Amino acid sequence: MRPWTFGSSGNLIFGRGCVAEVAYELQKLRAASVFLVTDENLGRAGVTDRVLEAIRPTGAAVSVFDRVTPEPG
């Protein structure tokens, strides 16, 4: 595997149960809109819908891009 660098100005939260943290994180940011990037496999597995349901109570507008090619592509 080639070395890579990931840079972010925010937090990267991952792992089992992390969807439960979505609303809290969005509220901390006072996010009015969300751009959700996903792939068709996560959509078919129901993950995208669970994330959308977690976002709904925040009132944030959501745009979904679900055409990411999963790795390995």
C-alpha positions in Angstrom: 0.0 0.0 0.0 1.3 3.4 -0.9 1.6 6.0 1.8 -1.1 8.6 1.9 -2.0 11.7 3.9 -5.5 12.8 5.1 -6.0 16.4 6.1 -9.1 17.7 7.7 -10.2 20.9 9.5 -12.7 18.9 11.5 -13.2 15.6 13.2 -13.3 12.2 11.6 -15.6 9.9 13.5 -15.9 6.3 12.6 -16.8 2.9 14.0 -19.7 0.9 15.3 -22.5 3.2 16.5 -21.1 6.4 15.2 -24.3 7.3 13.3 -25.8 8.1 16.7 -23.4 11.0 16.9 -24.4 12.7 13.7 -27.1 15.0 15.1 -24.9 16.1 18.0 -21.9 16.9 15.7 -24.2 18.8 13.3 -25.7 20.8 16.1 -22.2 21.7 17.4 -21.4 23.0 14.0 -24.7 24.8 13.6 -24.9 23.1 10.2 -27.7 24.4 8.0 -26.8 22.0 5.2 -25.1 18.7 4.7 -23.5 17.1 1.7 -23.6 13.3 2.2 -21.1 11.4 0.0 -21.8 7.6 -0.3 -22.0 4.7 -2.7 -24.7 2.5 -4.0 -23.6 -0.5 -1.8 -24.1 1.6 1.4 -27.5 2.6 0.0 -28.5 -0.9 -0.6 -27.3 -2.0 2.8 -29.5 0.8 4.4 -26.6 2.8 5.8 -27.4 5.9 3.8 -31.0 5.8 5.1 -29.8 5.5 8.7 -27.6 8.5 8.3 -30.4 10.5 6.7 -32.7 9.6 9.6 -30.0 10.7 12.1 -29.7 14.1 10.2 -33.5 14.7 10.0 -34.0 16.0 13.5 -31.4 18.7 13.0 -33.5 20.4 10.3 -30.4 20.6 8.1 -31.0 20.5 4.3 -29.3 17.4 2.8 -27.8 16.8 -0.6 -26.8 13.2 -1.4 -24.1 12.1 -3.9 -24.3 8.4 -4.2 -22.1 7.7 -7.2 -18.8 7.1 -5.5 -16.9 4.1 -6.8 -16.2 1.8 -3.8 -12.6 0.5 -3.3 -11.2 -1.6 -4.7 -12.6 -0.1 -7.9 
